[in-house]
Structures are given as C-alpha cells and as structure tokens.
Amino acid sequence: MAGKSRARERPRLAATAKPHKLASANGPGHKPAMRLLIPVTALLLSACGSNPKPPLAQPIAPEPRERGALIGLNASELIARFGTPRLQIREGVGTKIQFAAPGCVLDVYLYPPGSGPGLATATHVDTRNRDGRSTDQASCIALLASPR
C-alpha cells in the first residue's frame, strides 16, 4: 500500500492542477484577455514585416513632343550645323549637348527611340543667355548657325 500512496503524492501536472489557470484543460478555456492576446500580437507582428520595394525601372526616353527646327536631329547633324559642342554630357540613357555663342547658350537633349534600336535624336531644346535667363530660341539658333 505504500506504493499506492506514493503515487498519489506525486505532484499534479499544471494542466490539471487548478481549473482557473489560463491554460487549464478542465476549465472554461482562456480568459478574455488571453483570447485577445494572440490576434493583437499577430497584427502587431504583421505590421513589422517589410514592404517589398518595387524593382527600379530603367528610365524611358521621352518621345519628341516639341516642335522646332532641331527636334528630331541626331548628334552628327547638330554638330554639322553648329560646330564642335562646348559640352557633351551623358545623363542616363540620354545625352546633353551644349553649344555656346557670345550672346546665348543652347542645350539640346538627345534620347534613343523608345522602342527598338536607333540613333539618339533631339527631344528637347533649351536656350538662355549667359546670365541664365531664358532667351528667344529662334534668334539663339540663328546666332549659333551663322559663320563666325
């Protein structure tokens, strides 16, 4: 009989010890506070997740929208018309070519065609005087095209 009494003296498991425990197997289930803890924790953890960044898109060359004597010309045609450029800069897929005269500066922006291979052509033209103020485009082009 001593063996049987020792079996009864063993401590009970936590799940069966007291019915009012949070994880009690015999009780009515979880307390209301515990029922809210899991969904709230899940929401907080999901808010910590990182948002995937969209892949960086390749810059698309703008299609010619402007009208003018220089729109659509390529670099060789511009150089034949105005001579050696003062400045030529690659900007992404585009190129900026700058021509200068004593009274004005001409910036021509060239981009390759939006679809398929081909030469970069002028899509935008900007003219200004030496101080940086905008000037008449036609008179600047005429001044640059005249023989020096």
Rosetta blueprint (number, residue, H / E / L):
1 M L
2 A H
3 G H
4 K H
5 S H
6 R H
7 A H
8 R H
9 E H
10 R L
11 P L
12 R L
13 L L
14 A H
15 A H
16 T H
17 A H
18 K L
19 P L
20 H L
21 K L
22 L L
23 A L
24 S L
25 A L
26 N L
27 G L
28 P L
29 G L
30 H L
31 K L
32 P H
33 A H
34 M H
35 R H
36 L H
37 L H
38 I H
39 P H
40 V H
41 T H
42 A H
43 L H
44 L H
45 L H
46 S H
47 A H
48 C H
49 G L
50 S L
51 N L
52 P L
53 K L
54 P L
55 P L
56 L L
57 A L
58 Q L
59 P L
60 I L
61 A L
62 P L
63 E L
64 P L
65 R L
66 E L
67 R L
68 G L
69 A L
70 L L
71 I L
72 G L
73 L L
74 N E
75 A H
76 S H
77 E H
78 L H
79 I H
80 A H
81 R H
82 F H
83 G L
84 T L
85 P L
86 R L
87 L E
88 Q E
89 I E
90 R E
91 E E
92 G L
93 V L
94 G E
95 T E
96 K E
97 I E
98 Q E
99 F E
100 A E
101 A L
102 P L
103 G L
104 C L
105 V E
106 L E
107 D E
108 V E
109 Y E
110 L E
111 Y E
112 P L
113 P L
114 G L
115 S L
116 G L
117 P L
118 G L
119 L L
120 A L
121 T E
122 A E
123 T E
124 H E
125 V E
126 D E
127 T E
128 R E
129 N L
130 R L
131 D L
132 G L
133 R L
134 S E
135 T L
136 D L
137 Q H
138 A H
139 S H
140 C H
141 I H
142 A H
143 L H
144 L H
145 A H
146 S L
147 P L
148 R L
